[in-house]
Every structure is written in C-alpha cells, then in structure tokens.
Amino acid sequence: MLTRAGQSPLVAANGASIPALGFGTWQLDGEEARDAVQAALEIGYRHIDTAQIYGNEVEVGEGLRRSGVNRDEVFLTTKVWTDRYRDGDLQRSVEDSLKKLGVSYVDLLLLHWPNPAVALQETLKALNAVRSNGLSRDIGVSNFPVKTLREAIDLSGAPLVTNQVEYHPFLDQSAVKAALDANDMALTAYSPIAKGKVAEDATIKAIAEAHGKTPSQIALRWLIQQDGVIAIPRSSKKARIAENFDIFDFALDEAEMSRVSALRTKDGRITSPSFAPEWD
C-alpha cells in the first residue's frame, strides 16, 4: 500500500493508485443512491463504484456533485454491461455513462461479466480504445475466472488493473488472487461482508469483541490488510456507511488474520447467476 487518500490507504496496481476502501452502489436507486453517495463522500470515502446495469449513474453523479468534494479527489468506477461489448457499441455506452454521471472521464472502466457471445479480442480492443481516448484512466474486468482473466491480460494492449469479484471471509479466492498477484493487478472485493453473514459467525464475533468493533469492521479490515485487496461495501444507511469506514484505527494481528482466513471455502459463493462463468 502507498500513502493515504483521506484515511484510506492506496493500493498500487499496474500504475493505478486505488483507495483500498470504496463505496459500492449496487441495489441503490434514485434519491437513496444520491444521498448514500453524498454521505459516503462527506464521511471520507474517496472511491465510488457503480455500473451501467445498476441504473443509478445519474444519481451517483448527483451525489458526487452535492458532496462538494472535487472530482479529481474521487476515484470513480463504472462497468460496461455485457450487451454492449461490440466494438463501437462499447465506446458509445461509455459516452452515455459519462453523460449520466456528469463527468468527462471515469478513473476505472470494467467489463462487468465475461460474455462468450462476443470475441474477447474485439471487446478488449474497444476497452483499450476508451482508455486511449481519455474516457477512462484505467481499465479492468469483473467476475473473470483465471482462464478468461489470463486471456484478457494477453489480449489487452494496456495493463489491466483489477478484477472485481465476490470475496469475503467465507469464499476462497486464492486461485484468482494468485493470478492477479502475478500480473500486478488488484482484487476488488464485492459483497465483502457476505451480505451480512459475517455478523453470525462466532470466530468473527469473538475477534470483533476483542477489538471493540463490529463483525463487519473485522471482515473489512481482514480484506484490506491483504496486499492488493480493495473492498467496496454498500449500505443505504448513513450510520452503517460511517461504521464501514471506521476501520483505520486498529489492525488484526497475524493470528487473527489466520483465524478469519481459515473460514474460507470453495462453496462459500453467494452470487452466481445463470450466465456466470465456470468458477475456479
């Protein structure tokens, strides 16, 4: 990790510097999305994650502007949906996203899921064109298993900086993590508190009690203490948004990290839609 942005350390990945703790916006709609983004930025987050399919890019942009935080202080990510992966169509979709967000560029643009119906070479060419044209400073992927990730790395002219995947104390992502480490890429963890399931785990609860923290804070701290890992928790409640950010005044020791890591299993996945790839 590098120097700090506000409170959050920065993760270095192929030339990008990404705040280790971001704010996710999946399932946040309308005024709720706008108000949550505004609150997150006022609390201290400097990394906001959205996507075309979330349907909230307009409100995310409004929240950014209402916060009063300068655009260049915020690391902003959006993701292209799979039906816009053709060359030309992908670029137009990003232009649409920028208009909705009310910005001239995003810091990071991701392919949201693999789409075998479109040649990956064509999609990566289009993704690189967006970067070359200055519409996104960096590019990456999301939900890519190791095999497809390696193909994408080989096909991309510019370095990919992250793979955004489900990752929390109950899911073993060691294969993906090893592939990312080997290519100087970050792992961005969505569903980092396992949709609240960490609150029910005895091991995490015990560690939380020892630190005077909540189970969610322990899970988030466990994630960002791993080299090259970024976490993007989501909440609509201002108190919970603040709680999730309050993880920089303590650290887990080696034994505690190991106890949480021991909870991981291959079958701990929560998100696996019908169009998902074959997971590692």
N, C-alpha and C positions, 0 to 999 in steps of 0.2 A: 504494500500500500504506500501511497505517496502522501503529500501534505493534505490538509483538511479543507473541505469546502463547507463553510459554516462549522458544523460539528462532524459531519460525516466524512470519514476518510475517503480517499480516491483510489480506485482500482485501475491499474495500468493494463491496457490490452491492445497490443499492436498499434501503439501510438495514441490511442484514445485514453482519456482520463475520466472515469465514470464514478460518480458518487456511489459508495457501497450500499447505501440505504436509499431506496427510491420509494415513490408513492404510486401504487397501481390503481387503475380506474375501471377495471372490468366490472360490469354489472352496475355501474353508477350512471344514472341517467339524468338529463335535464338539470334543474336547479340543484339537485343533490350532487351531481358531478361538479358543477361550477363551484358550489360552496365548499365541497370537500377539497378540491384543488387549491382554492384560495386559502383555506385553513391550513393545509399542509405546508404551503409556501410560507405563510406567516409564522408557523411553528418552527420552520428551519429546514425543511426538505428542499433540496435543490436538484432533484431528479424526478421527473414525472413521466409515467408510462401510459400510453393509450394505444388504440388500434382502429383501423377503419371499421372493422366489424363491430366494435363496441357502440358505434353510433353516437359518440359523445365528444368528437373532436371540437365541435363548435363550443361546447360548454367548457372543455378543458382550456381552450384558448381564452375564453372569458374569465375563467378563474385565474389564469396567469396574469392577465391584464389588471384585474381587480386587486390582486395581491400587492401591486406596487413594486414587485421585485423585477429588476431589469432582465430583459430577455436573455442577455448574454451571461447571466448568472445561473441560468436554469438549463440543465441537461434534459432535453425533450426527445422522447422516443415515440414513434408510431410504427405500425406494422401494416404491410400490404396483405389484403385478403387473397385467397387462392384463386378467385375467379378473375383476377387482374394480373396474371403472371405473364401474359404475352408481351413481347417487345412492342413498345408503343403504348399499349394499354396500361402497363405498369407505370410508365412515366406520367401518363395523363392522370392516373389515380393519385399519384403523389402530388401533382399540382393541385388536384381537388382537395387533398388533405391539408395542404398548406393554406389554401383559401379558407377552409373551415377553421383551422387553428388560428388564423390571422397572423401567421409568421412567414418569413421569407425562406426559412430553412428549418429542418429538424437536425438535432445532433446525431441521431441514430435512426436508421430505417431498417426494419427487419422483414424477412419473409415469414409470414405467420405460421404456416404449416407446409410440409412438403406437398407437392401436387404432381404425381406421376403422369398426369394427363398432358402436362406441358414439359417439354425438354428442359432439364435443369440448366443446360448451357444457354438456352435462349433467355431464361429468367435471370440468370446471373449477368448476362450481357446487359440487360435492361437495368438491373440493380446497379451495376457499375456506372452506367450512363447517368443515372440520377446523381450519384456521387460526383462524377466528373463535372456535371453541370452546376454543382454547388447547392443542390436542393437538400442534400443530406451530407453532413460532415463525415459520417462513418456509416458502415453497413454491416449487417449480420443476419442471423437466421433464428428461428424459434421452432421448438419441437422437432428438431432434426436428430435422428439416431446416428450412431457413429458412422455407419457406412455412407449415408447420404451427406453427413457433415463433411467427411473426407472428400467426397466428390465435389461438393460446393467449394471447399478450400482450393482444390486443384483447378476448378473452372473460373474462379474469380481473379480478375486482374489486380484488384485492390485487396488488401488484407481484410478478412472478416474479424470483427472484434468481440462478438459474443454469440452464444446460443442460449436463448431464453427457454428454459424447461421447468417442468414441475420439480421442485426439490424442497424437502423438509426432513425432519428427523426420522420419519418412518419410511422413506424411499431411498434405496441405494442407487445412486447415480455415478458410481465410481468409474464405469466404463466411459461414459460421456465426459466426465471430469478429466480423466487421463488424456483423452483425445484433445480436449481443449487446452490443457496444460502444455501438451507437446507442440501446440501451434500458437502459443502466447495469446490465447483467447480467454475471455472471462465466461463464467457460468452465471447467468442471471436467473435467480430462483423465483418462480411464481408459486402461489399457494404456499408461502414459506412457513405458515403456522398450521398447515394441513386443514384449512377451513375450520379452525378452532379445536381440532382434535388434540393438539398439544396440551390443552387445559385439562385433559382427562388422564394424562399419563403420570404414573406415580413417580418415575425417575425424574422427569422434568419438573414436576411439582416440588419434589424434595430439594432440587438444586435451586429452584426459584425461592423457596422459603429461606434457604441459607443465605441468599443474597438480598433478601427483601425486595424481590422483583416478581413479576408475573410469569407464568409459563410461556406466554407469547414473547416476552422480552428475552427469555432464555433461548428460545428457538431462534430468534433473530440474531442474537449475539453469537450463537453457535455457528450460524451461517457466515456472518461477516468476518469471523475470526479465521475462517478458512481462506488461504491465499487464492485470490482470483474469483471470489464468490461475491455476488451482489444480490440483495434481497429487495423485493418490491411488494410489501404488504399493502392491503387495501382495506379501507373502512369508510363508512359514511358518517361515523360519529367522531366529533372533534376530540372528545376525551380519549378515545381509543387511538386516533391518529397521533395525538401527543404522546400517549403511552408507548406506541411502537417506535417513536423517535428517541425515547429516553433510554438509550442503551449504550451510551458512550461514557458513562461514569463508573463502569465496572468491567471486569473481564472474567472469563471462565478459565480455570487452571487446566492443565493437561489432563488430569484425571477426570474432571467434569466433562471436558470435550469428548473424551473416550467413552464415558458413560452414555452420553447422548448419541454418539456415533454408533454405538452398539445396538441402537434401536432400529437401525435401517434394515429394510428387507427388499427383495426384488418385487414382491407383490404388494407394496405399500402405495401403489399409484392410485390417485383419486380421479384424475382427468384422463379419459381415453375414449374419445368419440369414435363413431363408426368409421370415419375417414382417417383415423390415426395410423401412423406407420407401424411397422413391426418394431417394438421397443427392444432395447438392449437388455 
